[in-house]
Amino acid sequence: MIFASWASRHGDTVMLHASVRAVGEIAGGPDQIHLALKSVLTSEGTLMMYASCPRYYDEVGRGNLTAGKEREIREKLPTFDPVTARSARDNGILVEFLRTYPDSRVNCHVARFVFWGKQPEHLTSSQPWHYAFGLGSPLDRFLALDGKIVLPGSDHDTVTFLRYIEHALGWSSSTAIPRVPMVVSRSSNVSPEWTSRGIRSFTSL
């Protein structure tokens, strides 16, 4: 995997979209894709991928499901924990390899990103619930950092950054307001509370 030839270099901020199937078999397994890119970026750089959430967590309240199905989801779906929840299957297996790799971080949102490197704290500092990919989002800060997008084995129409343009200009009506329980911070000595957004609140992260 020669990422240096793709204009990625020491200290860059890079969003990675990769199809493990399209890339093909790699000695050492799929982790070698993100590890190779990290070796180019070094600890001065930042790597990010879009993880999102398992099915249904951001679908209640959108009008796509019947009232009965939404009730069933509310009753049965486990509390969404952004730290431990799996990535959306549609986003491919590599993002889950990155999410579960040491030193990776995620932001507290159903429209969740995974970060590694120098800038996670800055990139995860906030994300709106309406137009979650637009102004004030990790993608907005990615743009400000002159971020680069790398697509080994992926098509251009899979690029998450396209959502930034839609949301920043108000072209998309989608929101990411969860109406199922969600951990927004953690403490073992408090009981969960429902908020107006359906978020389950704890005292500290």
Backbone as a printed PyTorch tensor [residue, N CA C, xyz], in Angstrom:
tensor([[[  0.8510,  -1.1880,   0.0000],
         [  0.0000,   0.0000,   0.0000],
         [  0.8910,   1.2440,   0.0000]],

        [[  0.9570,   1.9380,  -1.0970],
         [  1.8570,   3.0900,  -1.2010],
         [  1.0060,   4.3600,  -1.1870]],

        [[  0.6930,   4.8590,   0.0270],
         [ -0.1510,   6.0430,   0.1480],
         [  0.6190,   7.3110,  -0.1650]],

        [[  1.9370,   7.2820,  -0.0160],
         [  2.7170,   8.4900,  -0.2790],
         [  2.5470,   8.9430,  -1.7260]],

        [[  2.3600,   7.9780,  -2.6300],
         [  2.2000,   8.3340,  -4.0350],
         [  0.8370,   8.9240,  -4.3220]],

        [[ -0.0960,   8.8980,  -3.3360],
         [ -1.4360,   9.4600,  -3.5030],
         [ -1.5300,  10.8560,  -2.8910]],

        [[ -0.4030,  11.4970,  -2.7100],
         [ -0.3170,  12.8670,  -2.2020],
         [ -0.6350,  12.9830,  -0.7220]],

        [[ -0.6770,  11.8740,   0.0080],
         [ -0.7790,  11.9260,   1.4600],
         [  0.6220,  12.0660,   2.0240]],

        [[  0.7640,  12.8940,   3.0550],
         [  2.1070,  13.0950,   3.5890],
         [  2.0370,  13.3820,   5.0820]],

        [[  3.2080,  13.4270,   5.6700],
         [  3.3870,  13.7000,   7.0970],
         [  2.5300,  14.8890,   7.5330]],

        [[  1.7080,  14.6920,   8.5690],
         [  0.9370,  15.7830,   9.1450],
         [ -0.4030,  16.0680,   8.4890]],

        [[ -0.7560,  15.3810,   7.4110],
         [ -2.0390,  15.6260,   6.7490],
         [ -3.2230,  15.1580,   7.6000]],

        [[ -4.3790,  15.7080,   7.3030],
         [ -5.6440,  15.2000,   7.8250],
         [ -6.3490,  14.5020,   6.6690]],

        [[ -6.6240,  13.2150,   6.8330],
         [ -7.1160,  12.3880,   5.7280],
         [ -8.3960,  11.6670,   6.1300]],

        [[ -9.3900,  11.7080,   5.2450],
         [-10.5670,  10.8760,   5.3810],
         [-10.4170,   9.6870,   4.4360]],

        [[-10.5670,   8.5040,   5.0020],
         [-10.3500,   7.2800,   4.2410],
         [-11.6730,   6.5940,   3.9250]],

        [[-11.8690,   6.2640,   2.6570],
         [-12.9480,   5.3860,   2.2020],
         [-12.2710,   4.2360,   1.4750]],

        [[-12.4980,   3.0150,   1.9100],
         [-11.8030,   1.8910,   1.2880],
         [-12.7080,   0.6740,   1.2010]],

        [[-12.6320,  -0.0130,   0.0910],
         [-13.3080,  -1.2950,  -0.0860],
         [-12.2730,  -2.3960,   0.0700]],

        [[-12.3670,  -3.1350,   1.1700],
         [-11.4140,  -4.2160,   1.4050],
         [-11.5260,  -5.2650,   0.3000]],

        [[-12.7380,  -5.5340,  -0.1400],
         [-12.9370,  -6.5260,  -1.2040],
         [-12.2740,  -6.0670,  -2.5000]],

        [[-12.4470,  -4.7940,  -2.8360],
         [-11.8630,  -4.2930,  -4.0840],
         [-10.3360,  -4.2300,  -4.0120]],

        [[ -9.8000,  -3.8970,  -2.8450],
         [ -8.3420,  -3.8440,  -2.6860],
         [ -7.7380,  -5.2300,  -2.8590]],

        [[ -8.4340,  -6.2420,  -2.3430],
         [ -7.9530,  -7.6100,  -2.4700],
         [ -7.1860,  -8.0870,  -1.2460]],

        [[ -6.7120,  -9.2900,  -1.3170],
         [ -6.0250,  -9.8960,  -0.1800],
         [ -4.7340,  -9.1430,   0.1400]],

        [[ -4.5290,  -8.9230,   1.4450],
         [ -3.3640,  -8.1780,   1.9160],
         [ -2.6520,  -9.0020,   2.9800]],

        [[ -1.3600,  -9.1380,   2.8630],
         [ -0.5880,  -9.8510,   3.8820],
         [ -0.7490,  -9.1320,   5.2200]],

        [[ -1.2240,  -9.8550,   6.2090],
         [ -1.4470,  -9.2480,   7.5180],
         [ -2.8830,  -8.8360,   7.7560]],

        [[ -3.7100,  -8.8830,   6.7200],
         [ -5.1320,  -8.5860,   6.8850],
         [ -5.4740,  -7.1250,   6.6470]],

        [[ -6.7850,  -6.7950,   6.7130],
         [ -7.2670,  -5.4460,   6.3800],
         [ -6.6900,  -4.3300,   7.2410]],

        [[ -6.2850,  -4.6370,   8.4820],
         [ -5.6950,  -3.5870,   9.3210],
         [ -4.5060,  -2.9210,   8.6450]],

        [[ -3.8350,  -3.6370,   7.7700],
         [ -2.6440,  -3.0780,   7.1290],
         [ -2.9720,  -1.8650,   6.2570]],

        [[ -4.2250,  -1.7260,   5.8450],
         [ -4.5940,  -0.5580,   5.0430],
         [ -4.4910,   0.7110,   5.8810]],

        [[ -5.1770,   0.7190,   7.0400],
         [ -5.1030,   1.9440,   7.8520],
         [ -3.7300,   2.0970,   8.5080]],

        [[ -3.0610,   0.9970,   8.8020],
         [ -1.7290,   1.1050,   9.3960],
         [ -0.7290,   1.6950,   8.4000]],

        [[ -0.8530,   1.3280,   7.1340],
         [  0.0470,   1.8890,   6.1190],
         [ -0.1680,   3.3930,   5.9780]],

        [[ -1.4280,   3.8180,   6.0010],
         [ -1.7000,   5.2510,   5.8950],
         [ -1.2140,   5.9950,   7.1310]],

        [[ -1.3860,   5.4060,   8.2980],
         [ -0.8840,   6.0220,   9.5310],
         [  0.6340,   6.1990,   9.4770]],

        [[  1.3230,   5.2380,   8.8830],
         [  2.7860,   5.3330,   8.8200],
         [  3.2300,   6.5040,   7.9650]],

        [[  2.4030,   6.8860,   6.9950],
         [  2.6990,   8.0560,   6.1630],
         [  2.3510,   9.3380,   6.9020]],

        [[  1.2060,   9.3530,   7.5610],
         [  0.7340,  10.5620,   8.2440],
         [  1.5710,  10.8710,   9.4760]],

        [[  2.0480,   9.8380,  10.1590],
         [  2.7340,   9.9170,  11.4530],
         [  1.7820,  10.4600,  12.5190]],

        [[  2.2500,  10.5440,  13.7380],
         [  1.4120,  11.0300,  14.8450],
         [  1.0620,  12.5030,  14.7060]],

        [[  1.7110,  13.2000,  13.7890],
         [  1.3800,  14.6010,  13.5270],
         [  0.1800,  14.7380,  12.5920]],

        [[ -0.2060,  13.6620,  11.9640],
         [ -1.3520,  13.6760,  11.0650],
         [ -2.5940,  13.1270,  11.7310]],

        [[ -3.6900,  13.0930,  10.9830],
         [ -4.9720,  12.6220,  11.5070],
         [ -5.6710,  11.7910,  10.4430]],

        [[ -6.2180,  10.6700,  10.8720],
         [ -6.9920,   9.7900,  10.0020],
         [ -8.4270,   9.7260,  10.5120]],

        [[ -9.3940,   9.7960,   9.6080],
         [-10.7890,   9.6820,  10.0170],
         [-11.5620,   8.8500,   8.9990]],

        [[-12.5910,   8.1640,   9.5050],
         [-13.5200,   7.4140,   8.6570],
         [-14.9270,   7.6130,   9.2130]],

        [[-15.9200,   7.4360,   8.3570],
         [-17.3090,   7.5640,   8.7960],
         [-17.8290,   6.2010,   9.2410]],

        [[-18.2500,   6.1200,  10.5010],
         [-18.7290,   4.8640,  11.0810],
         [-20.2480,   4.7700,  11.1160]],

        [[-20.9300,   5.8710,  11.4350],
         [-22.3770,   5.8940,  11.6230],
         [-22.7610,   4.9400,  12.7580]],

        [[-23.8710,   4.2360,  12.6280],
         [-24.3930,   3.4120,  13.7110],
         [-25.1020,   2.1930,  13.1340]],

        [[-25.3530,   1.1750,  13.9540],
         [-26.1330,   0.0350,  13.4620],
         [-27.5430,   0.4570,  13.0390]],

        [[-28.1890,  -0.4020,  12.2890],
         [-29.5090,  -0.1120,  11.7270],
         [-30.5260,   0.2420,  12.8090]],

        [[-31.3880,   1.1730,  12.4820],
         [-32.5530,   1.6340,  13.2520],
         [-32.2560,   2.7460,  14.2560]],

        [[-30.9980,   2.9320,  14.6910],
         [-30.7500,   3.9160,  15.7360],
         [-31.0960,   5.3400,  15.3120]],

        [[-30.9690,   5.6570,  14.0380],
         [-31.3190,   7.0060,  13.5870],
         [-32.4980,   6.9900,  12.6190]],

        [[-33.3260,   5.9470,  12.6940],
         [-34.4560,   5.8480,  11.7740],
         [-35.8040,   6.1530,  12.4070]],

        [[-35.8770,   6.1030,  13.7410],
         [-37.1350,   6.4000,  14.4250],
         [-37.4330,   7.8840,  14.3200]],

        [[-38.6470,   8.2130,  13.8870],
         [-39.0550,   9.6100,  13.7850],
         [-38.8460,  10.2360,  12.4300]],

        [[-38.2820,   9.4930,  11.4910],
         [-38.0440,  10.0410,  10.1560],
         [-39.2430,   9.8910,   9.2350]],

        [[-40.2350,   9.1020,   9.6480],
         [-41.4070,   8.8920,   8.8120],
         [-41.2680,   7.7390,   7.8450]],

        [[-40.1760,   6.9870,   7.9440],
         [-39.9460,   5.8690,   7.0370],
         [-40.5010,   4.5500,   7.5620]],

        [[-40.8440,   4.5060,   8.8560],
         [-41.3000,   3.2820,   9.4940],
         [-42.7400,   3.4420,   9.9710]],

        [[-43.4340,   2.3460,  10.0980],
         [-44.7920,   2.4050,  10.6410],
         [-44.7290,   2.7150,  12.1310]],

        [[-45.8520,   3.1870,  12.6720],
         [-45.9110,   3.4910,  14.1080],
         [-45.6380,   2.2380,  14.9280]],

        [[-46.1430,   1.0980,  14.4660],
         [-45.9060,  -0.1480,  15.1810],
         [-44.4490,  -0.5440,  15.1900]],

        [[-43.7770,  -0.3600,  14.0470],
         [-42.3530,  -0.6880,  13.9720],
         [-41.5440,   0.2310,  14.8670]],

        [[-41.8980,   1.5140,  14.9230],
         [-41.1740,   2.4400,  15.7890],
         [-41.3590,   2.0650,  17.2600]],

        [[-42.5600,   1.6570,  17.6430],
         [-42.7880,   1.2280,  19.0280],
         [-41.9330,   0.0020,  19.3540]],

        [[-41.8830,  -0.9210,  18.4080],
         [-41.0940,  -2.1370,  18.6260],
         [-39.6090,  -1.7940,  18.7910]],

        [[-39.1150,  -0.8750,  17.9750],
         [-37.7120,  -0.4710,  18.0680],
         [-37.4260,   0.1710,  19.4240]],

        [[-38.2990,   1.0660,  19.8540],
         [-38.1130,   1.7250,  21.1530],
         [-38.0800,   0.7080,  22.2870]],

        [[-38.9010,  -0.3200,  22.1830],
         [-38.9970,  -1.3210,  23.2380],
         [-37.8020,  -2.2740,  23.2570]],

        [[-37.2790,  -2.6120,  22.0900],
         [-36.3040,  -3.6910,  21.9920],
         [-34.8670,  -3.2470,  21.7290]],

        [[-34.6810,  -2.0890,  21.1290],
         [-33.3280,  -1.7160,  20.7240],
         [-32.4770,  -1.3660,  21.9320]],

        [[-31.2980,  -1.9630,  22.0750],
         [-30.4300,  -1.6220,  23.2080],
         [-30.0000,  -0.1520,  23.1530]],

        [[-29.6360,   0.3800,  24.2900],
         [-29.1230,   1.7430,  24.3580],
         [-27.9040,   1.8980,  23.4450]],

        [[-27.9070,   2.9730,  22.6730],
         [-26.7880,   3.2330,  21.7720],
         [-25.6290,   3.8460,  22.5450]],

        [[-24.5120,   3.1410,  22.5430],
         [-23.2750,   3.6410,  23.1540],
         [-22.2940,   3.9120,  22.0260]],

        [[-21.9790,   5.1680,  21.7450],
         [-21.1010,   5.4810,  20.6100],
         [-19.7110,   4.8820,  20.7190]],

        [[-19.2740,   4.5790,  21.9360],
         [-17.9290,   4.0190,  22.1110],
         [-17.8810,   2.5530,  21.7240]],

        [[-18.9580,   1.8130,  22.0090],
         [-18.9250,   0.3670,  21.8030],
         [-19.7720,  -0.1210,  20.6280]],

        [[-20.7050,   0.6820,  20.1460],
         [-21.5880,   0.2400,  19.0680],
         [-20.8170,  -0.0260,  17.7870]],

        [[-21.2350,  -1.0480,  17.0640],
         [-20.6020,  -1.3720,  15.7980],
         [-20.8740,  -0.2860,  14.7560]],

        [[-20.0270,  -0.2310,  13.7660],
         [-20.2230,   0.6910,  12.6490],
         [-21.3440,   0.1710,  11.7520]],

        [[-21.9120,   1.0530,  10.9590],
         [-22.9310,   0.6460,   9.9990],
         [-22.3360,  -0.3400,   8.9930]],

        [[-23.0400,  -1.4290,   8.7290],
         [-22.5200,  -2.4420,   7.8160],
         [-22.3100,  -1.8820,   6.4120]],

        [[-23.1610,  -0.9430,   6.0180],
         [-23.0540,  -0.3740,   4.6720],
         [-21.7530,   0.3930,   4.4570]],

        [[-21.0800,   0.7640,   5.5470],
         [-19.8510,   1.5430,   5.4270],
         [-18.6080,   0.6840,   5.2620]],

        [[-18.7950,  -0.6240,   5.2090],
         [-17.6630,  -1.5150,   4.9720],
         [-16.9870,  -1.9720,   6.2500]],

        [[-16.1710,  -2.9890,   6.1330],
         [-15.5460,  -3.6010,   7.2990],
         [-14.3540,  -2.8110,   7.8290]],

        [[-13.6730,  -2.0480,   6.9550],
         [-12.4330,  -1.4070,   7.3970],
         [-12.6710,  -0.3950,   8.5080]],

        [[-13.7750,   0.3410,   8.4500],
         [-14.0310,   1.3280,   9.4970],
         [-14.1950,   0.6530,  10.8550]],

        [[-14.7180,  -0.5700,  10.8720],
         [-14.8380,  -1.2950,  12.1390],
         [-13.4750,  -1.7770,  12.6220]],

        [[-12.6130,  -2.1570,  11.6950],
         [-11.2310,  -2.4890,  12.0800],
         [-10.5610,  -1.2640,  12.7170]],

        [[-10.7480,  -0.0930,  12.1240],
         [-10.1520,   1.1230,  12.6670],
         [-10.7890,   1.4970,  14.0030]],

        [[-12.1130,   1.4170,  14.0870],
         [-12.8060,   1.8150,  15.3220],
         [-12.3250,   1.0080,  16.5230]],

        [[-12.0560,  -0.2780,  16.3130],
         [-11.6790,  -1.1560,  17.4200],
         [-10.1660,  -1.2480,  17.6120]],

        [[ -9.4050,  -0.4980,  16.8350],
         [ -7.9460,  -0.5390,  16.9580],
         [ -7.5050,   0.4230,  18.0670]],

        [[ -6.4380,   0.0940,  18.7880],
         [ -5.9750,   0.9800,  19.8630],
         [ -5.7510,   2.4200,  19.4060]],

        [[ -6.1010,   3.3530,  20.2770],
         [ -5.9010,   4.7970,  20.0940],
         [ -6.9050,   5.4470,  19.1460]],

        [[ -7.9090,   4.7010,  18.6970],
         [ -8.9700,   5.3160,  17.9060],
         [-10.0030,   5.9550,  18.8310]],

        [[-10.6480,   7.0110,  18.3470],
         [-11.6840,   7.6990,  19.1100],
         [-12.9060,   7.9240,  18.2330]],

        [[-14.0720,   7.9920,  18.8680],
         [-15.3100,   8.2990,  18.1570],
         [-15.9760,   9.4890,  18.8260]],

        [[-16.8740,  10.1580,  18.0870],
         [-17.6400,  11.2460,  18.6830],
         [-19.0090,  10.7320,  19.1150]],

        [[-19.6350,  11.4610,  20.0290],
         [-20.8860,  11.0380,  20.6520],
         [-22.0660,  11.4590,  19.7780]],

        [[-22.3630,  10.6450,  18.7860],
         [-23.3980,  10.9990,  17.8160],
         [-23.7630,   9.7420,  17.0370]],

        [[-24.9980,   9.6610,  16.5600],
         [-25.3540,   8.5210,  15.7140],
         [-24.7090,   8.6440,  14.3350]],

        [[-24.5020,   9.8690,  13.8620],
         [-23.7480,  10.1060,  12.6230],
         [-22.2720,  10.2110,  13.0140]],

        [[-21.7370,   9.1040,  13.4180],
         [-20.4770,   9.0090,  14.1400],
         [-19.2830,   8.8540,  13.2030]],

        [[-18.1700,   9.4790,  13.5850],
         [-16.9000,   9.3210,  12.8840],
         [-15.8910,   8.6430,  13.8120]],

        [[-14.8950,   8.0070,  13.2040],
         [-13.7710,   7.4370,  13.9390],
         [-12.5330,   8.2410,  13.5930]],

        [[-11.7300,   8.5470,  14.6080],
         [-10.5480,   9.3930,  14.4220],
         [ -9.3180,   8.7480,  15.0460]],

        [[ -8.1860,   9.0250,  14.4680],
         [ -6.8980,   8.6390,  15.0290],
         [ -5.9010,   9.7430,  14.7000]],

        [[ -4.9630,   9.9860,  15.6280],
         [ -3.8850,  10.9250,  15.3460],
         [ -3.9350,  12.1850,  16.1850]],

        [[ -3.5540,  13.3060,  15.5910],
         [ -3.3220,  14.5430,  16.3340],
         [ -4.5880,  15.3450,  16.5940]],

        [[ -5.5650,  15.3110,  15.6960],
         [ -6.6800,  16.2470,  15.7500],
         [ -8.0220,  15.7080,  16.2590]],

        [[ -8.1340,  14.5100,  16.8320],
         [ -9.4540,  14.0160,  17.2400],
         [-10.2200,  14.9400,  18.1720]],

        [[ -9.5390,  15.5380,  19.1350],
         [-10.2460,  16.4010,  20.0830],
         [-10.8820,  17.5920,  19.3720]],

        [[-10.1550,  18.1680,  18.4480],
         [-10.6870,  19.2980,  17.6840],
         [-11.8260,  18.8500,  16.7750]],

        [[-11.6410,  17.7520,  16.0800],
         [-12.6350,  17.2930,  15.1180],
         [-13.9120,  16.8010,  15.7920]],

        [[-13.8020,  16.2800,  17.0200],
         [-14.9730,  15.7640,  17.7340],
         [-15.6050,  16.7900,  18.6590]],

        [[-15.1640,  18.0270,  18.6110],
         [-15.5960,  19.0210,  19.6050],
         [-17.0910,  19.2910,  19.5830]],

        [[-17.7430,  19.1570,  18.4420],
         [-19.1950,  19.3500,  18.3720],
         [-19.7160,  18.7660,  17.0730]],

        [[-21.0100,  18.4640,  17.0680],
         [-21.6890,  18.0260,  15.8440],
         [-23.1770,  18.3180,  16.0170]],

        [[-23.7630,  19.0820,  15.1190],
         [-25.1840,  19.4140,  15.2540],
         [-26.0690,  18.1910,  15.0540]],

        [[-27.2870,  18.2430,  15.5910],
         [-28.2450,  17.1660,  15.3780],
         [-29.0290,  17.3960,  14.0930]],

        [[-29.3510,  18.6450,  13.7920],
         [-29.9200,  18.9590,  12.4880],
         [-28.7610,  19.2070,  11.5220]],

        [[-28.8590,  18.6960,  10.3100],
         [-27.7920,  18.8470,   9.3210],
         [-26.4480,  18.4450,   9.9300]],

        [[-26.3930,  17.1740,  10.3420],
         [-25.2620,  16.6770,  11.1280],
         [-23.9460,  16.6500,  10.3720]],

        [[-23.9970,  16.7830,   9.0510],
         [-22.7690,  16.7740,   8.2550],
         [-22.3870,  18.1660,   7.7720]],

        [[-23.1210,  19.1910,   8.2030],
         [-22.9160,  20.5250,   7.6750],
         [-22.0730,  21.4240,   8.5560]],

        [[-22.4660,  22.6830,   8.6440],
         [-21.7000,  23.6590,   9.4110],
         [-21.6070,  23.2450,  10.8800]],

        [[-20.4160,  23.3680,  11.4550],
         [-20.1960,  22.9910,  12.8420],
         [-19.9650,  21.5100,  13.0560]],

        [[-19.8800,  20.7600,  11.9700],
         [-19.6950,  19.3090,  12.0680],
         [-18.2150,  18.9430,  11.9280]],

        [[-17.8650,  17.6730,  12.2030],
         [-16.4940,  17.2390,  11.9400],
         [-16.0700,  17.4620,  10.4900]],

        [[-17.0020,  17.3430,   9.5480],
         [-16.6550,  17.5910,   8.1500],
         [-16.3220,  19.0560,   7.8970]],

        [[-16.9930,  19.9480,   8.6200],
         [-16.7040,  21.3750,   8.5040],
         [-15.2790,  21.6590,   8.9770]],

        [[-14.8850,  21.0440,  10.0810],
         [-13.5360,  21.2460,  10.6030],
         [-12.4980,  20.5140,   9.7400]],

        [[-12.8830,  19.3830,   9.1790],
         [-12.0150,  18.6800,   8.2250],
         [-11.6840,  19.5810,   7.0440]],

        [[-12.6860,  20.2920,   6.5320],
         [-12.4650,  21.2280,   5.4280],
         [-11.5200,  22.3450,   5.8390]],

        [[-11.7190,  22.8780,   7.0460],
         [-10.8700,  23.9720,   7.5220],
         [ -9.4140,  23.5380,   7.6810]],

        [[ -9.2010,  22.2550,   7.9210],
         [ -7.8440,  21.7210,   8.0580],
         [ -7.2430,  21.3340,   6.7020]],

        [[ -7.9430,  21.6850,   5.6220],
         [ -7.4780,  21.3390,   4.2750],
         [ -7.3240,  19.8270,   4.1350]],

        [[ -8.3390,  19.1070,   4.6340],
         [ -8.2920,  17.6550,   4.6320],
         [ -8.2850,  17.0610,   3.2320]],

        [[ -7.7570,  15.8630,   3.1490],
         [ -7.6800,  15.1330,   1.8900],
         [ -8.4920,  13.8480,   1.9980]],

        [[ -9.0060,  13.3670,   0.8800],
         [ -9.8140,  12.1600,   0.8340],
         [ -9.0730,  11.0990,   0.0250]],

        [[ -8.9530,   9.9090,   0.5850],
         [ -8.2510,   8.8060,  -0.0580],
         [ -9.2510,   7.6760,  -0.2810]],

        [[ -9.2600,   7.1090,  -1.5050],
         [-10.3100,   6.1680,  -1.9030],
         [ -9.7520,   4.8520,  -2.4630]],

        [[ -9.0000,   4.0880,  -1.7180],
         [ -8.5220,   2.8080,  -2.2660],
         [ -9.6730,   1.8290,  -2.4850]],

        [[ -9.9530,   1.5350,  -3.7280],
         [-10.9950,   0.5750,  -4.0590],
         [-12.4130,   1.0990,  -3.9610]],

        [[-12.6020,   2.3860,  -3.6760],
         [-13.9370,   2.9580,  -3.5000],
         [-14.2790,   3.9240,  -4.6330]],

        [[-15.5740,   4.0770,  -4.8690],
         [-16.0450,   5.0040,  -5.8900],
         [-16.2120,   6.4070,  -5.3200]],

        [[-16.1560,   7.4000,  -6.1920],
         [-16.2990,   8.7800,  -5.7410],
         [-17.6760,   9.0620,  -5.1550]],

        [[-18.7000,   8.3410,  -5.6040],
         [-20.0350,   8.6300,  -5.0900],
         [-20.2610,   8.0910,  -3.6830]],

        [[-19.2550,   7.4090,  -3.1010],
         [-19.3600,   6.9390,  -1.7210],
         [-18.7940,   7.9430,  -0.7190]],

        [[-18.2470,   9.0410,  -1.1930],
         [-17.5420,   9.9900,  -0.3260],
         [-18.5130,  10.7010,   0.6170]],

        [[-18.2900,  10.5530,   1.9030],
         [-19.1610,  11.1570,   2.9080],
         [-19.1530,  12.6740,   2.8180]],

        [[-18.0470,  13.2400,   2.3470],
         [-17.9480,  14.7060,   2.2880],
         [-18.9960,  15.3190,   1.3720]],

        [[-19.5460,  14.5550,   0.4450],
         [-20.6340,  15.0830,  -0.3850],
         [-21.8220,  15.4990,   0.4610]],

        [[-21.9910,  14.8410,   1.6100],
         [-23.0900,  15.2000,   2.5030],
         [-22.8850,  16.5890,   3.1090]],

        [[-21.6180,  16.9750,   3.2790],
         [-21.3320,  18.3060,   3.8240],
         [-21.9030,  19.3840,   2.9160]],

        [[-21.7090,  19.2320,   1.6320],
         [-22.2070,  20.2300,   0.6830],
         [-23.7270,  20.3130,   0.7590]],

        [[-24.4000,  19.1540,   0.8030],
         [-25.8560,  19.1250,   0.9010],
         [-26.3460,  19.7920,   2.1750]],

        [[-25.7230,  19.4680,   3.2980],
         [-26.1820,  19.9870,   4.5810],
         [-25.8100,  21.4510,   4.7810]],

        [[-24.6050,  21.8350,   4.3570],
         [-24.1800,  23.2280,   4.5330],
         [-25.0640,  24.1840,   3.7480]],

        [[-25.5520,  23.7190,   2.6020],
         [-26.4100,  24.5550,   1.7630],
         [-27.8940,  24.3430,   2.0450]],

        [[-28.2120,  23.4310,   2.9880],
         [-29.6010,  23.1770,   3.3290],
         [-30.3620,  22.4150,   2.2660]],

        [[-29.6460,  21.6840,   1.4150],
         [-30.3070,  20.9200,   0.3550],
         [-30.9350,  19.6370,   0.8810]],

        [[-30.4190,  19.1330,   1.9940],
         [-30.9220,  17.8780,   2.5370],
         [-31.8480,  18.1680,   3.7020]],

        [[-32.9120,  17.4010,   3.7990],
         [-33.8510,  17.5610,   4.9180],
         [-33.5440,  16.5930,   6.0470]],

        [[-32.4650,  15.8090,   5.8870],
         [-32.2010,  14.7740,   6.8800],
         [-31.6490,  15.3690,   8.1580]],

        [[-32.0440,  14.7770,   9.2600],
         [-31.5070,  15.1100,  10.5720],
         [-30.9880,  13.8340,  11.1830]],

        [[-30.3090,  13.9470,  12.2880],
         [-29.8060,  12.7590,  12.9750],
         [-30.1990,  12.8240,  14.4400]],

        [[-31.4190,  13.2260,  14.7140],
         [-31.8770,  13.3250,  16.0920],
         [-32.3470,  11.9530,  16.5570]],

        [[-31.6330,  11.3060,  17.4610],
         [-32.0320,   9.9660,  17.8740],
         [-33.2620,  10.0030,  18.7710]],

        [[-34.1880,   9.1090,  18.5240],
         [-35.3630,   8.9880,  19.3700],
         [-35.3980,   7.6110,  20.0210]],

        [[-34.2080,   7.0740,  20.2330],
         [-34.0220,   5.8630,  21.0190],
         [-32.9850,   6.1920,  22.0830]],

        [[-32.9150,   5.3960,  23.1730],
         [-31.9450,   5.7130,  24.2340],
         [-30.5190,   5.7420,  23.7170]],

        [[-29.7510,   6.7000,  24.2070],
         [-28.3680,   6.8670,  23.7620],
         [-27.5130,   7.3290,  24.9270]],

        [[-26.3710,   6.7130,  25.1060],
         [-25.4190,   7.1450,  26.1200],
         [-24.7030,   8.3820,  25.6080]],

        [[-24.8050,   9.4880,  26.3460],
         [-24.0480,  10.6720,  25.9670],
         [-22.8640,  10.8970,  26.8920]],

        [[-22.8650,  10.2460,  28.0590],
         [-21.7250,  10.2330,  28.9620],
         [-21.9400,   9.0850,  29.9290]],

        [[-20.9680,   8.8150,  30.7860],
         [-21.0300,   7.5890,  31.5620],
         [-20.7690,   7.8010,  33.0510]],

        [[-21.5220,   7.0740,  33.8580],
         [-21.2720,   6.9450,  35.2800],
         [-22.0420,   5.7280,  35.7630]],

        [[-21.4830,   4.9700,  36.6540],
         [-22.1350,   3.7410,  37.0910],
         [-23.1670,   3.9770,  38.1840]],

        [[-23.2550,   5.1890,  38.7180],
         [-24.1210,   5.4080,  39.8740],
         [-25.3240,   6.2910,  39.5650]],

        [[-25.6940,   6.4060,  38.3000],
         [-26.8890,   7.1680,  37.9610],
         [-27.7790,   6.3350,  37.0600]],

        [[-29.0680,   6.5610,  37.1500],
         [-30.0030,   5.8270,  36.3110],
         [-30.2230,   6.5930,  35.0120]],

        [[-30.5980,   5.8830,  33.9480],
         [-30.8060,   6.5590,  32.6650],
         [-32.0120,   7.4710,  32.6870]],

        [[-31.9290,   8.5430,  31.9230],
         [-33.0290,   9.5030,  31.7980],
         [-33.3210,   9.7370,  30.3280]],

        [[-34.6180,   9.8350,  30.0040],
         [-35.0130,  10.2140,  28.6540],
         [-35.0550,  11.7250,  28.5470]],

        [[-34.4970,  12.2580,  27.4800],
         [-34.6130,  13.6770,  27.2020],
         [-35.6130,  13.8620,  26.0720]],

        [[-35.8330,  15.1040,  25.6550],
         [-36.7780,  15.3750,  24.5780],
         [-36.3410,  14.7480,  23.2650]],

        [[-35.0270,  14.4440,  23.1300],
         [-34.5290,  13.8170,  21.9170],
         [-34.4530,  12.2980,  22.0620]],

        [[-34.8580,  11.7870,  23.2280],
         [-34.7420,  10.3530,  23.4290],
         [-33.3560,   9.9380,  23.8750]],

        [[-32.5170,  10.9060,  24.2620],
         [-31.1440,  10.5820,  24.6410],
         [-31.1040,  10.1680,  26.1170]],

        [[-30.3270,   9.1620,  26.4020],
         [-30.1650,   8.6900,  27.7580],
         [-28.9230,   9.3590,  28.3420]],

        [[-29.0860,  10.0800,  29.4550],
         [-28.0160,  10.9390,  29.9570],
         [-27.3080,  10.3250,  31.1690]],

        [[-25.9920,  10.4790,  31.2160],
         [-25.2040,  10.1020,  32.3680],
         [-24.3410,  11.3070,  32.7560]],

        [[-23.5900,  11.2090,  33.8250],
         [-22.9490,  12.4030,  34.3590],
         [-21.5630,  12.6830,  33.7990]],

        [[-20.8120,  11.6660,  33.4450],
         [-19.4400,  11.9340,  32.9970],
         [-19.0120,  10.9300,  31.9550]],

        [[-18.1530,  11.3610,  31.0530],
         [-17.6840,  10.4980,  29.9670],
         [-16.3200,   9.9360,  30.3040]]])
